[in-house]
Amino acid sequence: MVEQKYDHDSVQELLTWAKETLKNKSYPSGRYQVNKSTTILDCGKYLESMIAVISRNWENSTFHPTIEQLREFRKKIEEVAG
């Protein structure tokens, strides 16, 4: 397993992707199943909240799982977009 990075550059790259995805509305509409235990009801609102939370708290290791959630969401929608 690749060790995930939580440094400034990798987190900023993820946030930039999230902001672009939100701006371009290039995310699924309606309910979206990320994995067995995660369903997002509104991907736009999800991205807005993830951007806000991660932007403010990325240096705090308590929020690393939040960063992982956004990475998982990104991976899933990029696989679907193909």
Short mmCIF file of the C-alpha atoms (twelve columns), coordinates in Angstrom:
data_MODEL
# 
_entry.id   MODEL 
# 
loop_
_atom_site.group_PDB 
_atom_site.id 
_atom_site.type_symbol 
_atom_site.label_atom_id 
_atom_site.label_alt_id 
_atom_site.label_comp_id 
_atom_site.label_asym_id 
_atom_site.label_seq_id 
_atom_site.Cartn_x 
_atom_site.Cartn_y 
_atom_site.Cartn_z 
_atom_site.pdbx_PDB_model_num 
ATOM 1  C CA . MET A 1  0.000   0.000  0.000   1 
ATOM 2  C CA . VAL A 2  1.259   3.445  -0.903  1 
ATOM 3  C CA . GLU A 3  1.779   5.680  2.078   1 
ATOM 4  C CA . GLN A 4  -0.504  8.669  1.767   1 
ATOM 5  C CA . LYS A 5  1.057   12.090 2.091   1 
ATOM 6  C CA . TYR A 6  -0.373  14.918 4.123   1 
ATOM 7  C CA . ASP A 7  2.173   17.563 3.172   1 
ATOM 8  C CA . HIS A 8  1.187   21.007 1.920   1 
ATOM 9  C CA . ASP A 9  1.737   20.276 -1.789  1 
ATOM 10 C CA . SER A 10 -0.211  17.006 -1.951  1 
ATOM 11 C CA . VAL A 11 -3.107  18.437 0.064   1 
ATOM 12 C CA . GLN A 12 -3.173  21.623 -2.031  1 
ATOM 13 C CA . GLU A 13 -3.215  19.540 -5.211  1 
ATOM 14 C CA . LEU A 14 -6.216  17.624 -3.874  1 
ATOM 15 C CA . LEU A 15 -7.992  20.859 -2.905  1 
ATOM 16 C CA . THR A 16 -7.276  22.361 -6.339  1 
ATOM 17 C CA . TRP A 17 -8.803  19.276 -7.955  1 
ATOM 18 C CA . ALA A 18 -11.874 19.555 -5.689  1 
ATOM 19 C CA . LYS A 19 -12.339 23.273 -6.469  1 
ATOM 20 C CA . GLU A 20 -12.012 22.672 -10.229 1 
ATOM 21 C CA . THR A 21 -14.436 19.739 -10.052 1 
ATOM 22 C CA . LEU A 22 -16.922 21.903 -8.162  1 
ATOM 23 C CA . LYS A 23 -16.487 24.892 -10.503 1 
ATOM 24 C CA . ASN A 24 -16.899 22.760 -13.643 1 
ATOM 25 C CA . LYS A 25 -19.732 20.741 -12.082 1 
ATOM 26 C CA . SER A 26 -17.855 17.625 -13.234 1 
ATOM 27 C CA . TYR A 27 -19.196 15.447 -10.456 1 
ATOM 28 C CA . PRO A 28 -22.082 12.967 -10.356 1 
ATOM 29 C CA . SER A 29 -25.556 14.366 -9.794  1 
ATOM 30 C CA . GLY A 30 -27.960 12.885 -7.295  1 
ATOM 31 C CA . ARG A 31 -27.049 10.121 -4.858  1 
ATOM 32 C CA . TYR A 32 -23.555 8.700  -5.277  1 
ATOM 33 C CA . GLN A 33 -22.273 5.501  -3.702  1 
ATOM 34 C CA . VAL A 34 -18.549 5.856  -2.932  1 
ATOM 35 C CA . ASN A 35 -18.195 2.525  -1.158  1 
ATOM 36 C CA . LYS A 36 -20.237 0.024  0.806   1 
ATOM 37 C CA . SER A 37 -20.620 2.368  3.769   1 
ATOM 38 C CA . THR A 38 -20.588 5.820  2.134   1 
ATOM 39 C CA . THR A 39 -23.379 7.382  0.102   1 
ATOM 40 C CA . ILE A 40 -23.209 11.060 -0.801  1 
ATOM 41 C CA . LEU A 41 -26.584 12.709 -1.292  1 
ATOM 42 C CA . ASP A 42 -25.293 15.895 -2.984  1 
ATOM 43 C CA . CYS A 43 -21.777 15.793 -4.447  1 
ATOM 44 C CA . GLY A 44 -21.643 19.589 -4.863  1 
ATOM 45 C CA . LYS A 45 -22.378 20.200 -1.177  1 
ATOM 46 C CA . TYR A 46 -19.993 17.378 -0.268  1 
ATOM 47 C CA . LEU A 47 -17.158 19.012 -2.201  1 
ATOM 48 C CA . GLU A 48 -17.928 22.429 -0.689  1 
ATOM 49 C CA . SER A 49 -17.782 21.068 2.843   1 
ATOM 50 C CA . MET A 50 -14.667 18.963 2.204   1 
ATOM 51 C CA . ILE A 51 -12.849 21.972 0.728   1 
ATOM 52 C CA . ALA A 52 -13.816 24.112 3.741   1 
ATOM 53 C CA . VAL A 53 -12.868 21.526 6.369   1 
ATOM 54 C CA . ILE A 54 -9.611  20.387 4.761   1 
ATOM 55 C CA . SER A 55 -8.488  23.933 3.908   1 
ATOM 56 C CA . ARG A 56 -8.740  24.934 7.564   1 
ATOM 57 C CA . ASN A 57 -7.579  21.724 9.243   1 
ATOM 58 C CA . TRP A 58 -5.227  19.795 6.934   1 
ATOM 59 C CA . GLU A 59 -2.229  20.157 9.265   1 
ATOM 60 C CA . ASN A 60 -4.115  18.505 12.137  1 
ATOM 61 C CA . SER A 61 -3.678  14.721 11.948  1 
ATOM 62 C CA . THR A 62 -7.188  14.275 13.363  1 
ATOM 63 C CA . PHE A 63 -8.427  15.362 9.923   1 
ATOM 64 C CA . HIS A 64 -6.295  12.932 7.900   1 
ATOM 65 C CA . PRO A 65 -9.263  10.525 7.556   1 
ATOM 66 C CA . THR A 66 -11.237 13.421 6.013   1 
ATOM 67 C CA . ILE A 67 -8.467  13.900 3.450   1 
ATOM 68 C CA . GLU A 68 -8.612  10.154 2.755   1 
ATOM 69 C CA . GLN A 69 -12.384 10.349 2.205   1 
ATOM 70 C CA . LEU A 70 -11.901 13.039 -0.427  1 
ATOM 71 C CA . ARG A 71 -9.082  11.058 -2.066  1 
ATOM 72 C CA . GLU A 72 -11.347 8.003  -2.229  1 
ATOM 73 C CA . PHE A 73 -14.161 10.081 -3.752  1 
ATOM 74 C CA . ARG A 74 -11.738 11.482 -6.353  1 
ATOM 75 C CA . LYS A 75 -10.393 8.044  -7.248  1 
ATOM 76 C CA . LYS A 76 -13.904 6.655  -7.662  1 
ATOM 77 C CA . ILE A 77 -15.246 9.416  -9.899  1 
ATOM 78 C CA . GLU A 78 -12.050 9.438  -11.998 1 
ATOM 79 C CA . GLU A 79 -12.384 5.660  -12.520 1 
ATOM 80 C CA . VAL A 80 -15.971 6.126  -13.679 1 
ATOM 81 C CA . ALA A 81 -15.021 9.026  -15.963 1 
ATOM 82 C CA . GLY A 82 -12.308 6.775  -17.226 1 
# 
